[in-house]
C-alpha cells in the first residue's frame, strides 16, 4: 500500500477547491482517511498506525466536525 504524505501540519494540494483548502486536514488525519479509503476498518487502521481504536475514532470525529459531515457511511 503506497500513501502520499505531506510534510506539513495542514495539507494543501494544488488545484484543490476553496472549501477543501479551508478545511485543511492534519497529516495524521490524511493518513487515517487514506487508509479508510482503501477499505480498512477502524481497528485495522489503528493496528497499522500503532494507535488505539479510540484515537482513530477521534480523528474521524474531528474530520466530520471540520467538514460538517454527519456520517461516515456512503
Backbone torsions as a table, in degrees:
resi	resn	phi	psi	omega
1	UNK	NA	126.2	-178.5
2	UNK	-111.6	123.7	178.6
3	UNK	-118.5	139.2	176.5
4	UNK	-96.4	125.0	-176.9
5	UNK	-116.7	145.4	175.7
6	UNK	-91.4	152.8	-178.2
7	UNK	-92.9	4.4	-178.5
8	UNK	-115.4	166.9	178.7
9	UNK	-66.0	-47.6	176.8
10	UNK	-94.8	141.8	-178.7
11	UNK	-105.5	120.3	177.3
12	UNK	-127.4	120.4	-179.1
13	UNK	-106.2	140.6	177.3
14	UNK	-58.5	138.3	178.5
15	UNK	81.6	0.2	179.0
16	UNK	-70.9	148.5	179.8
17	UNK	-66.5	160.9	-179.3
18	UNK	-60.2	-38.7	-179.3
19	UNK	-68.3	-36.5	178.0
20	UNK	-66.7	-39.2	178.8
21	UNK	-68.3	-38.7	-178.1
22	UNK	-64.4	-30.1	-179.9
23	UNK	-107.7	49.9	-177.9
24	UNK	-54.2	141.4	-178.6
25	UNK	-103.3	154.6	175.0
26	UNK	-72.7	162.7	178.9
27	UNK	-58.2	-42.1	-178.5
28	UNK	-66.7	-38.6	177.1
29	UNK	-63.0	-39.0	177.4
30	UNK	-63.7	-40.2	177.2
31	UNK	-59.6	-49.4	-178.6
32	UNK	-62.0	-45.3	-179.7
33	UNK	-64.0	-40.1	178.5
34	UNK	-63.1	-43.3	179.0
35	UNK	-66.0	-38.3	176.8
36	UNK	-64.2	-36.3	178.8
37	UNK	-64.7	-27.3	175.8
38	UNK	-79.4	-3.2	176.5
39	UNK	95.2	9.9	179.3
40	UNK	-75.5	144.6	176.1
41	UNK	-78.2	168.8	177.2
42	UNK	-57.9	-39.7	179.7
43	UNK	-65.7	-41.8	178.9
44	UNK	-66.8	-39.8	177.7
45	UNK	-62.0	-45.8	179.7
46	UNK	-58.7	-46.4	-179.6
47	UNK	-63.0	-43.5	-178.8
48	UNK	-62.6	-39.8	-177.4
49	UNK	-92.0	-7.9	-179.8
50	UNK	72.5	35.1	178.9
51	UNK	-127.0	172.1	-178.8
52	UNK	-80.9	158.5	176.5
53	UNK	-61.8	-37.6	179.1
54	UNK	-61.1	-38.6	177.9
55	UNK	-65.0	-41.0	176.4
56	UNK	-60.5	-45.4	178.4
57	UNK	-60.8	-38.4	177.7
58	UNK	-64.1	-39.6	177.2
59	UNK	-62.8	-44.6	178.9
60	UNK	-63.2	-40.2	178.7
61	UNK	-61.5	-45.6	-180.0
62	UNK	-63.1	-39.3	179.0
63	UNK	-67.7	-39.0	177.3
64	UNK	-64.9	-38.8	178.0
65	UNK	-62.3	-44.7	-178.5
66	UNK	-65.8	-36.9	-175.2
67	UNK	-93.2	-15.3	-177.2
68	UNK	81.6	8.3	178.6
69	UNK	-72.0	148.4	-178.1
70	UNK	-108.9	-10.4	-176.6
71	UNK	-149.9	153.1	174.8
72	UNK	-99.7	7.7	178.2
73	UNK	-88.3	156.7	177.7
74	UNK	-76.0	NA	NA
